[in-house]
Amino acid sequence: MTYSQVWDLDSLFAGGIESDALKERIALLDAQLETFTKRVTDWQPEQDAPRFTAFADIMNELALTGNGFSQTISFVTAIQSADTTNKKANTLLASLYSRLTDFDNSKMIMTKKLTELSEDHWQQLNQTDLLAAQGVAFNLAELRRDGSRLLSEQEEAIINKLSLDGFTAWSTHYDTIVAGIQIPYEQDGKEIMLSAGQAFNKMMSDKDAAVRQALFDKWEKAWGEMAAIFADTLNHLDGFRLTANQLHKIDNHLTIPLEYNRMQADTLEQMWATISQNKTPFADFLTRKANLFGKEKMDWQDQDAPVILGELNEKRFTFDEAAEFIITHFNRFSPKMADFARMAFEKSWIEAEDRPGKRPGGYCTSLPESQESRIFMTYGESINEVATLAHELGHAYHSHVMWDLPYMSQDYAMNVAETASTFAELIVADATLNQAQSVEEKINLLDVKIQNAIAMFMNIHTRFIFENNYHIQRKERVLTDEEITELMVAAQKEAYQDALGSYHPHFWAAKLHFYFDSVPFYNFPYTFGYLFSMGIYAHAKEKGSSFEDDYIALLRDTASMTTEDLARKHLGVELNQPDFWQSAIDIIVDDVNEFLKLTESYVNN
């Protein structure tokens, strides 16, 4: 079957950025926001007790307005991602974020009023039919906790308003800068200009080491030339975040990301400690792979390069072939997951075309009013892109199985979101490995699978170490671009255990995740999700056909309990102990040992 590589947005709002339907939805959103704000402002919790009927109306308006923002912002962001030159999309997005600030202010007022409820009335609220029917007591308890830190309504409103042209503005400013990044590349005797996304894909996956090196040099140069501007952006973005923490008496910069991910600090510490104790095999893998490339040590740009030995012709997947491959192998674990993937392809939910003007990277965004998702990426036919496609479909499936839940019970955090996506990616990795026709192909596919572990244990660890050290220093002063670069190189050396022969000094400028204005530390949840999915994957292979319902049950609980409780309930493990993490890492170490064994003769001859 032939699938479109350009996503369908017209089924959401026909006409793109000029859509009359979009204008009407935004007008309705304004009305819903006004209604929600009035209900919250007028709400007298003590008078509403013990039945809390007025609060039930507030919860209904909260869902309507919140879903309206998700629907419209996701749509406009999709247009902007596919065409970074679309200035109207940028303008409309700014307008929507301005409205979102007003929504956040109203939610803040609601949160403060929940916090100020007496203990007796709080218990009465938890016993109402509303909470019994919706099962959101856990989520409201989180709001009550968060509300205990809030300043006055007026002060919080000022902070939210200022964030629009401060915090959020610096984040979107980064996107504006990146849109202008172009990397020169010679193709068929002519120099062409690659977007950041195109250059990155080619630089990290091209078979020719000379091409990778040449592109990496130009890549580093392009980001380095703009380093002062990126440093300015990062300093002000995180400066705003740290100031807001200080005003709310939050001393530890990890408090908010841990609470957002519903994780305890000892869980995070145990995860990184266990990984750090197990890095030697992965450093050995990098060295062996470098040796296969004729180098003593691994260079940064070679990490994801394919290992092509003997007469191997690396398997390529057209987009249609990738789709069928994913559907087939999803079906072996979950027919429902396979049916969902097939629907996503058939309904053109995926923007995959390789063309200029697109932003780098990939993502999945939810559209709650239409109960759909859209996936953005730039597809390049390698097995890595097949894995990325499966990864994003995992995100979409996670949302799909939760659409019928209450608004608050769909608000799962990033760490468990990355669990669903990485689980889907594992299915593809093992499927390709099992179909290997020769030793050389098996080596190639083992490399692809282990690359994910390298990303989680070393690349992501680099990001965590860097961001942690950066926040510590940024609390004291503004850092220069040279100082930020030094922090990045030091983090790479620590995380990779000196296994690299060259580094990416301006990685801090090139990595979008450092510039998000949502939750800081957009890094460790990836590693958590990767290892947690290993446990789920092992569970799936044990359970066989009965796994599907267990998996859906786990996904549906992801926004309704702490991560530790989720692991206890569905996997029977304790995340603040090393056993679970070690058992997951051991699975990957087995792959590394097999790779080292199979490649030994290629470096000793």
C-alpha positions as CSV (number, residue, x, y, z in Angstrom):
1,M,0.0,0.0,0.0
2,T,1.1,3.6,-0.7
3,Y,1.0,6.0,2.2
4,S,1.3,9.8,2.1
5,Q,4.4,11.3,3.6
6,V,2.7,14.7,4.0
7,W,0.3,14.9,7.0
8,D,-3.3,15.8,6.7
9,L,-4.1,18.9,8.6
10,D,-7.1,20.0,6.7
11,S,-9.3,17.4,8.4
12,L,-8.6,19.3,11.6
13,F,-9.0,22.9,10.3
14,A,-9.4,23.2,6.5
15,G,-7.4,26.1,5.0
16,G,-4.3,26.0,7.1
17,I,-3.3,29.1,9.0
18,E,-6.0,31.1,7.2
19,S,-8.7,28.6,8.1
20,D,-12.1,30.0,8.9
21,A,-12.8,26.9,11.1
22,L,-9.7,27.7,13.1
23,K,-10.7,31.3,13.6
24,E,-14.1,30.1,14.8
25,R,-12.5,27.7,17.2
26,I,-10.3,30.4,18.6
27,A,-13.3,32.6,19.1
28,L,-15.1,29.8,20.9
29,L,-11.9,29.3,23.0
30,D,-12.1,32.9,24.0
31,A,-15.7,32.4,25.2
32,Q,-14.8,29.2,27.0
33,L,-11.9,30.9,28.7
34,E,-14.1,33.8,29.8
35,T,-16.6,31.3,31.3
36,F,-14.0,29.3,33.0
37,T,-12.4,32.4,34.5
38,K,-15.7,33.7,35.8
39,R,-16.6,30.4,37.4
40,V,-13.3,30.2,39.1
41,T,-13.4,33.8,40.3
42,D,-16.9,33.5,41.6
43,W,-16.3,30.1,43.3
44,Q,-16.7,30.2,47.1
45,P,-15.4,26.8,48.2
46,E,-16.7,27.0,51.7
47,Q,-20.2,27.7,50.4
48,D,-20.0,25.0,47.8
49,A,-19.4,22.3,50.4
50,P,-20.3,19.6,51.0
51,R,-21.7,18.7,47.5
52,F,-19.3,20.9,45.5
53,T,-21.7,21.3,42.5
54,A,-20.1,24.6,41.4
55,F,-16.7,22.9,41.4
56,A,-18.1,20.2,39.1
57,D,-18.9,22.9,36.6
58,I,-15.4,24.3,37.0
59,M,-13.9,20.9,36.2
60,N,-16.1,20.7,33.1
61,E,-15.0,24.1,31.9
62,L,-11.4,23.3,32.7
63,A,-11.5,20.3,30.4
64,L,-13.3,22.2,27.5
65,T,-10.8,25.1,27.7
66,G,-7.7,23.0,28.2
67,N,-8.6,20.7,25.3
68,G,-9.3,23.8,23.1
69,F,-5.8,25.1,23.8
70,S,-4.2,21.8,23.1
71,Q,-6.1,21.4,19.8
72,T,-5.4,24.9,18.4
73,I,-1.8,25.2,19.6
74,S,-0.9,21.7,18.3
75,F,-2.4,22.6,14.9
76,V,-0.6,25.9,14.6
77,T,2.7,24.4,15.9
78,A,2.3,21.7,13.2
79,I,2.1,24.3,10.5
80,Q,5.1,26.1,11.9
81,S,7.2,22.9,12.2
82,A,6.5,22.0,8.5
83,D,7.3,25.5,7.3
84,T,9.6,27.5,9.6
85,T,9.3,30.5,7.3
86,N,5.5,30.8,8.0
87,K,5.4,34.1,9.8
88,K,1.7,34.1,10.2
89,A,2.0,30.8,12.2
90,N,4.5,32.4,14.4
91,T,2.2,35.4,15.1
92,L,-0.8,33.3,15.7
93,L,1.1,31.0,18.0
94,A,2.2,34.0,20.1
95,S,-1.4,35.1,20.3
96,L,-2.5,31.7,21.5
97,Y,0.2,31.6,24.1
98,S,-0.9,35.0,25.3
99,R,-4.4,33.6,25.9
100,L,-2.8,30.5,27.5
101,T,-1.3,32.8,30.1
102,D,-4.8,34.0,31.0
103,F,-5.8,30.3,31.3
104,D,-2.9,29.6,33.5
105,N,-3.8,32.5,35.7
106,S,-7.3,31.2,36.2
107,K,-6.0,27.7,36.9
108,M,-3.7,29.3,39.5
109,I,-6.7,30.9,41.2
110,M,-8.5,27.6,41.3
111,T,-5.4,25.9,42.7
112,K,-5.0,28.5,45.4
113,K,-8.7,28.0,46.4
114,L,-8.2,24.3,46.6
115,T,-5.1,24.8,48.8
116,E,-7.1,27.1,51.1
117,L,-9.8,24.5,51.7
118,S,-10.1,23.4,55.3
119,E,-9.1,19.8,55.9
120,D,-12.8,18.9,56.6
121,H,-13.9,20.4,53.4
122,W,-11.1,18.8,51.5
123,Q,-12.2,15.4,52.8
124,Q,-15.7,16.2,51.8
125,L,-14.6,17.1,48.3
126,N,-12.8,13.8,48.0
127,Q,-15.9,12.0,48.9
128,T,-18.2,13.7,46.3
129,D,-19.7,11.8,43.4
130,L,-17.6,14.0,41.0
131,L,-14.3,12.6,42.3
132,A,-15.6,9.1,42.6
133,A,-16.8,9.2,39.0
134,Q,-13.7,10.8,37.5
135,G,-11.0,9.3,39.7
136,V,-9.0,12.5,39.9
137,A,-8.4,12.7,43.6
138,F,-4.7,12.0,43.0
139,N,-4.5,14.9,40.5
140,L,-6.3,17.3,42.7
141,A,-3.9,16.4,45.6
142,E,-1.0,17.3,43.3
143,L,-2.7,20.7,42.7
144,R,-3.2,21.2,46.5
145,R,0.5,20.5,47.0
146,D,1.6,22.9,44.2
147,G,-0.8,25.6,45.5
148,S,1.0,25.7,48.9
149,R,3.9,27.4,47.2
150,L,1.9,30.0,45.3
151,L,2.2,33.7,46.0
152,S,-0.8,36.0,45.9
153,E,-3.2,35.8,43.0
154,Q,-2.0,39.3,41.8
155,E,1.7,38.3,42.1
156,E,1.2,35.0,40.2
157,A,-0.7,36.8,37.5
158,I,2.1,39.3,37.1
159,I,4.7,36.5,36.8
160,N,2.5,34.7,34.2
161,K,2.1,37.9,32.2
162,L,5.8,38.7,32.3
163,S,6.6,35.1,31.2
164,L,5.0,35.7,27.9
165,D,7.6,38.3,26.8
166,G,10.2,36.7,29.0
167,F,10.3,33.0,29.6
168,T,8.2,31.9,26.6
169,A,9.7,34.6,24.4
170,W,13.2,33.4,24.9
171,S,12.1,29.8,24.1
172,T,10.4,30.9,20.8
173,H,13.4,33.1,20.1
174,Y,15.5,30.0,19.9
175,D,13.2,28.6,17.2
176,T,13.6,31.8,15.2
177,I,17.4,31.6,15.3
178,V,17.4,28.0,14.3
179,A,15.2,28.7,11.3
180,G,18.0,30.7,9.9
181,I,20.7,28.1,10.4
182,Q,21.8,26.7,7.0
183,I,24.7,24.2,6.4
184,P,26.4,24.3,3.0
185,Y,26.8,20.9,1.3
186,E,28.2,19.9,-2.1
187,Q,25.9,17.6,-4.0
188,D,26.5,16.5,-7.6
189,G,29.1,19.3,-8.0
190,K,26.8,22.0,-6.7
191,E,26.7,23.6,-3.4
192,I,23.3,23.4,-1.7
193,M,22.1,24.7,1.6
194,L,20.7,22.2,4.1
195,S,18.4,23.0,6.9
196,A,19.5,22.1,10.4
197,G,17.3,19.0,10.4
198,Q,18.6,17.8,7.0
199,A,22.2,18.4,7.9
200,F,21.9,16.6,11.2
201,N,20.3,13.5,9.6
202,K,23.0,13.3,6.9
203,M,25.8,14.1,9.3
204,M,24.9,11.3,11.7
205,S,24.0,8.5,9.2
206,D,26.0,8.9,6.0
207,K,28.1,5.9,5.1
208,D,31.0,8.0,4.1
209,A,33.2,9.1,7.0
210,A,34.6,12.0,5.0
211,V,31.1,13.3,4.4
212,R,30.3,13.0,8.1
213,Q,33.5,14.8,9.1
214,A,33.0,17.6,6.6
215,L,29.4,18.2,7.7
216,F,30.3,18.0,11.4
217,D,33.0,20.7,10.9
218,K,30.5,22.9,9.1
219,W,27.8,22.1,11.7
220,E,30.0,23.1,14.6
221,K,31.1,26.2,12.8
222,A,27.4,27.3,12.2
223,W,26.4,26.9,15.8
224,G,29.6,28.3,17.1
225,E,29.2,31.5,15.0
226,M,25.9,32.1,16.8
227,A,27.1,31.0,20.2
228,A,26.9,34.4,21.9
229,I,23.2,34.7,20.8
230,F,22.4,31.2,22.0
231,A,24.1,31.9,25.3
232,D,22.1,35.0,25.7
233,T,19.0,33.1,25.0
234,L,19.8,30.2,27.4
235,N,20.9,32.6,30.2
236,H,17.7,34.6,30.1
237,L,15.4,31.6,29.7
238,D,16.9,29.7,32.7
239,G,17.4,33.0,34.6
240,F,13.7,33.5,34.5
241,R,13.0,30.0,35.6
242,L,15.4,30.2,38.5
243,T,14.0,33.6,39.6
244,A,10.5,32.1,39.6
245,N,11.8,29.2,41.7
246,Q,13.3,31.6,44.1
247,L,10.1,33.6,44.4
248,H,8.3,30.3,45.2
249,K,10.9,29.3,47.8
250,I,12.1,26.3,45.7
251,D,15.8,25.9,46.4
252,N,16.5,22.8,44.4
253,H,16.3,23.2,40.6
254,L,15.4,19.4,40.4
255,T,12.3,19.8,42.5
256,I,9.9,20.8,39.7
257,P,11.1,18.3,37.1
258,L,11.0,15.5,39.6
259,E,7.5,16.4,40.8
260,Y,6.3,16.8,37.2
261,N,7.6,13.3,36.4
262,R,6.0,12.0,39.6
263,M,9.4,10.6,40.7
264,Q,11.3,10.6,43.9
265,A,14.9,11.9,44.0
266,D,16.2,8.6,45.3
267,T,14.7,6.9,42.2
268,L,16.6,9.2,39.9
269,E,19.8,8.9,41.9
270,Q,19.6,5.1,41.9
271,M,19.0,5.0,38.1
272,W,22.1,7.2,37.3
273,A,24.3,5.5,39.9
274,T,23.5,2.0,38.5
275,I,24.2,3.3,34.9
276,S,27.5,4.9,36.0
277,Q,28.6,1.6,37.5
278,N,27.9,-0.2,34.2
279,K,29.5,2.1,31.6
280,T,32.6,0.0,30.8
281,P,30.9,-2.3,28.3
282,F,29.5,0.7,26.5
283,A,32.8,2.5,26.4
284,D,34.3,-0.7,25.0
285,F,31.5,-0.8,22.4
286,L,32.4,2.7,21.2
287,T,36.0,1.9,21.0
288,R,35.4,-1.3,19.0
289,K,33.1,0.5,16.6
290,A,35.7,3.2,16.2
291,N,38.3,0.5,15.4
292,L,35.9,-0.9,12.8
293,F,36.0,2.6,11.2
294,G,39.8,2.5,11.3
295,K,40.1,4.9,14.2
296,E,41.5,4.5,17.7
297,K,38.6,6.3,19.4
298,M,35.1,7.2,18.5
299,D,34.4,10.7,17.1
300,W,31.2,12.4,18.0
301,Q,29.7,12.4,14.5
302,D,30.4,8.7,14.0
303,Q,28.3,7.4,16.9
304,D,25.3,6.7,14.8
305,A,27.1,5.9,11.6
306,P,26.2,2.4,10.2
307,V,28.7,-0.5,10.6
308,I,29.0,-1.9,7.1
309,L,31.3,-5.0,6.9
310,G,32.1,-7.4,4.1
311,E,29.7,-7.2,1.2
312,L,26.8,-6.0,3.3
313,N,24.4,-3.6,1.6
314,E,22.6,-2.0,4.5
315,K,18.9,-2.5,4.3
316,R,16.9,0.6,3.4
317,F,13.2,1.0,4.0
318,T,11.0,3.1,1.9
319,F,8.3,4.9,3.9
320,D,5.7,2.4,2.8
321,E,8.0,-0.6,3.7
322,A,8.6,1.0,7.1
323,A,4.9,1.3,7.7
324,E,4.2,-2.3,6.8
325,F,7.2,-3.5,8.8
326,I,6.0,-1.6,11.9
327,I,2.4,-2.8,11.6
328,T,3.4,-6.4,11.1
329,H,5.6,-6.5,14.2
330,F,3.4,-4.4,16.4
331,N,0.8,-7.1,15.7
332,R,2.9,-9.8,17.3
333,F,2.7,-8.0,20.6
334,S,-0.6,-6.2,20.3
335,P,-3.1,-6.4,17.5
336,K,-4.8,-3.3,18.9
337,M,-1.5,-1.4,18.7
338,A,-1.0,-2.6,15.1
339,D,-4.5,-1.6,14.1
340,F,-3.9,1.9,15.5
341,A,-0.6,2.2,13.6
342,R,-2.3,1.2,10.4
343,M,-5.0,3.8,10.9
344,A,-2.4,6.5,11.5
345,F,-0.7,5.7,8.2
346,E,-4.0,5.4,6.3
347,K,-5.3,8.7,7.7
348,S,-2.0,10.5,6.9
349,W,-1.3,11.6,10.5
350,I,2.5,11.6,9.8
351,E,4.6,14.4,8.3
352,A,7.7,12.6,7.0
353,E,8.8,14.1,3.7
354,D,12.4,15.1,3.4
355,R,12.3,18.7,2.1
356,P,13.8,22.1,3.0
357,G,12.1,24.5,5.4
358,K,11.2,21.9,8.1
359,R,12.4,22.2,11.7
360,P,14.8,19.6,12.9
361,G,13.8,16.6,15.1
362,G,10.7,14.7,15.6
363,Y,7.7,14.8,17.9
364,C,4.1,13.5,18.4
365,T,1.4,16.0,19.3
366,S,-2.1,15.2,20.7
367,L,-5.3,16.7,19.4
368,P,-7.8,15.9,22.1
369,E,-11.0,17.4,20.5
370,S,-10.6,15.2,17.5
371,Q,-9.0,12.4,19.6
372,E,-6.2,12.1,17.1
373,S,-2.4,12.7,17.0
374,R,0.0,14.0,14.5
375,I,3.6,12.9,14.1
376,F,6.4,15.1,12.7
377,M,9.8,13.9,11.5
378,T,12.0,13.9,8.4
379,Y,12.2,10.4,7.1
380,G,15.5,9.1,5.5
381,E,14.9,5.4,4.8
382,S,17.5,4.1,7.3
383,I,16.6,1.7,10.1
384,N,17.1,4.6,12.5
385,E,14.3,6.4,10.9
386,V,12.1,3.3,11.1
387,A,12.8,3.2,14.8
388,T,12.0,6.9,15.1
389,L,8.7,6.3,13.3
390,A,7.8,3.5,15.7
391,H,8.9,5.6,18.7
392,E,6.5,8.4,17.8
393,L,3.7,5.9,17.0
394,G,4.2,4.6,20.6
395,H,3.5,8.1,21.9
396,A,0.4,8.4,19.8
397,Y,-0.9,5.0,20.9
398,H,-0.4,6.0,24.6
399,S,-2.7,9.0,24.0
400,H,-5.1,6.8,22.0
401,V,-5.9,4.4,24.9
402,M,-6.6,7.2,27.3
403,W,-9.0,9.4,25.3
404,D,-12.0,8.2,27.3
405,L,-10.4,9.1,30.7
406,P,-11.1,12.4,32.5
407,Y,-9.1,15.4,31.4
408,M,-6.8,15.3,34.4
409,S,-6.3,11.6,34.2
410,Q,-4.8,12.0,30.7
411,D,-2.0,14.3,31.9
412,Y,0.8,11.7,32.0
413,A,4.4,12.9,32.5
414,M,7.4,12.7,30.1
415,N,9.1,9.8,31.8
416,V,6.2,7.4,31.3
417,A,5.5,8.9,27.9
418,E,9.0,7.9,26.9
419,T,8.2,4.4,28.2
420,A,5.5,3.8,25.6
421,S,7.5,5.2,22.8
422,T,10.7,3.3,23.6
423,F,8.7,0.1,24.0
424,A,7.4,0.5,20.5
425,E,11.0,1.2,19.3
426,L,12.2,-2.0,21.0
427,I,9.7,-4.1,19.0
428,V,11.2,-2.8,15.8
429,A,14.8,-3.2,16.9
430,D,14.3,-6.9,17.9
431,A,12.3,-7.6,14.8
432,T,15.0,-6.4,12.5
433,L,17.7,-8.2,14.4
434,N,15.8,-11.5,14.3
435,Q,15.6,-11.2,10.5
436,A,19.4,-10.9,10.0
437,Q,20.6,-13.0,7.1
438,S,24.3,-13.0,7.8
439,V,26.9,-12.2,10.5
440,E,27.6,-8.8,8.9
441,E,23.9,-7.9,8.9
442,K,23.5,-9.0,12.5
443,I,26.5,-6.8,13.5
444,N,24.9,-3.9,11.6
445,L,21.6,-4.3,13.4
446,L,23.1,-4.9,16.8
447,D,24.9,-1.6,16.4
448,V,21.6,0.1,15.6
449,K,20.0,-1.4,18.7
450,I,23.0,-0.5,21.0
451,Q,23.1,3.1,19.6
452,N,19.9,3.6,21.6
453,A,21.6,2.5,24.8
454,I,24.6,4.8,24.0
455,A,22.1,7.7,23.6
456,M,20.4,6.9,26.9
457,F,23.4,6.1,29.0
458,M,25.9,8.6,27.6
459,N,24.3,11.3,25.4
460,I,21.4,11.8,27.7
461,H,23.6,11.6,30.7
462,T,25.7,14.3,29.2
463,R,22.7,16.5,28.9
464,F,21.7,15.8,32.5
465,I,25.2,16.5,33.9
466,F,25.5,19.7,31.8
467,E,22.1,21.0,32.7
468,N,22.6,20.2,36.4
469,N,26.0,22.0,36.5
470,Y,24.7,24.9,34.4
471,H,21.8,25.5,36.7
472,I,24.1,25.5,39.8
473,Q,26.4,28.1,38.2
474,R,23.5,30.1,36.7
475,K,22.1,30.7,40.1
476,E,25.1,32.8,40.9
477,R,25.7,34.6,37.6
478,V,25.3,34.9,33.9
479,L,27.6,32.6,32.0
480,T,29.5,33.4,28.8
481,D,29.2,31.2,25.8
482,E,32.8,30.1,26.3
483,E,32.0,29.0,29.9
484,I,28.9,27.2,28.8
485,T,30.9,25.4,26.1
486,E,33.4,24.3,28.7
487,L,30.6,22.9,30.9
488,M,29.4,20.9,27.9
489,V,32.7,19.4,27.0
490,A,33.3,18.5,30.6
491,A,29.9,16.8,30.8
492,Q,30.6,14.8,27.6
493,K,33.9,13.6,29.0
494,E,32.3,12.5,32.2
495,A,29.3,10.8,30.7
496,Y,31.3,9.1,27.9
497,Q,34.1,8.1,30.3
498,D,36.7,9.6,27.9
499,A,35.6,7.1,25.2
500,L,35.4,9.8,22.6
501,G,38.3,11.1,20.4
502,S,36.4,14.3,19.6
503,Y,33.5,16.2,21.1
504,H,30.6,18.4,20.2
505,P,31.5,21.6,22.1
506,H,28.4,23.5,20.9
507,F,26.0,20.7,21.5
508,W,24.3,23.0,24.1
509,A,23.4,25.4,21.3
510,A,22.3,22.8,18.8
511,K,20.0,20.8,21.1
512,L,16.5,22.1,21.1
513,H,15.6,20.4,24.4
514,F,17.7,22.9,26.5
515,Y,15.4,25.7,25.3
516,F,12.0,24.4,26.1
517,D,10.0,26.7,28.4
518,S,7.9,23.9,29.8
519,V,9.7,21.6,32.2
520,P,13.5,21.8,32.7
521,F,15.7,18.7,32.4
522,Y,14.1,17.3,29.3
523,N,16.6,14.5,29.5
524,F,16.5,12.0,32.3
525,P,12.9,11.0,31.5
526,Y,14.2,9.5,28.2
527,T,16.6,7.2,30.1
528,F,14.0,6.3,32.7
529,G,11.5,5.5,29.9
530,Y,14.1,3.4,28.1
531,L,15.0,1.2,31.1
532,F,11.4,1.0,32.3
533,S,10.3,-0.1,28.9
534,M,12.9,-2.9,29.1
535,G,11.1,-4.2,32.1
536,I,7.8,-4.0,30.3
537,Y,9.2,-5.7,27.2
538,A,10.6,-8.6,29.3
539,H,7.2,-8.8,31.0
540,A,5.5,-8.9,27.6
541,K,7.6,-11.7,26.3
542,E,6.8,-13.7,29.4
543,K,3.0,-13.1,29.3
544,G,2.5,-13.7,25.6
545,S,-1.0,-13.1,24.2
546,S,-2.3,-11.9,27.6
547,F,0.1,-9.0,27.6
548,E,-2.0,-6.6,25.5
549,D,-4.5,-5.9,28.2
550,D,-1.9,-5.6,30.9
551,Y,0.0,-3.0,28.8
552,I,-3.1,-0.9,28.2
553,A,-3.9,-1.0,31.9
554,L,-0.4,0.2,32.7
555,L,-0.7,3.1,30.2
556,R,-4.1,4.1,31.5
557,D,-2.6,4.5,35.0
558,T,0.3,6.6,34.0
559,A,-1.4,9.9,35.0
560,S,-3.0,8.7,38.1
561,M,-0.2,7.6,40.5
562,T,3.4,8.1,41.2
563,T,6.0,6.4,39.1
564,E,7.1,4.3,42.0
565,D,3.5,3.1,42.6
566,L,3.0,2.4,38.9
567,A,6.1,0.1,38.9
568,R,4.9,-1.7,42.1
569,K,1.4,-2.2,40.8
570,H,2.2,-3.4,37.2
571,L,5.7,-4.8,37.4
572,G,6.1,-5.6,41.1
573,V,9.5,-3.8,41.4
574,E,11.0,-1.1,43.6
575,L,12.6,1.8,41.6
576,N,14.7,3.1,44.5
577,Q,16.7,-0.1,44.6
578,P,19.4,-1.2,42.1
579,D,17.9,-4.6,41.2
580,F,15.4,-3.4,38.6
581,W,17.8,-1.0,36.9
582,Q,20.6,-3.6,36.9
583,S,18.4,-6.3,35.4
584,A,17.4,-3.9,32.6
585,I,21.0,-2.9,31.9
586,D,22.1,-6.5,31.8
587,I,19.7,-7.2,28.9
588,I,21.6,-4.5,26.8
589,V,25.0,-5.6,28.0
590,D,24.3,-9.0,26.5
591,D,23.8,-7.3,23.2
592,V,27.1,-5.4,23.6
593,N,28.9,-8.6,24.4
594,E,27.5,-10.3,21.4
595,F,28.6,-7.4,19.2
596,L,32.1,-7.5,20.6
597,K,32.3,-11.2,20.0
598,L,31.0,-11.0,16.4
599,T,33.3,-8.1,15.5
600,E,36.5,-9.4,17.1
601,S,37.8,-11.1,13.9
602,Y,37.3,-7.9,11.9
603,V,39.7,-5.9,14.1
604,N,42.3,-8.6,14.7
605,N,42.9,-9.5,11.0
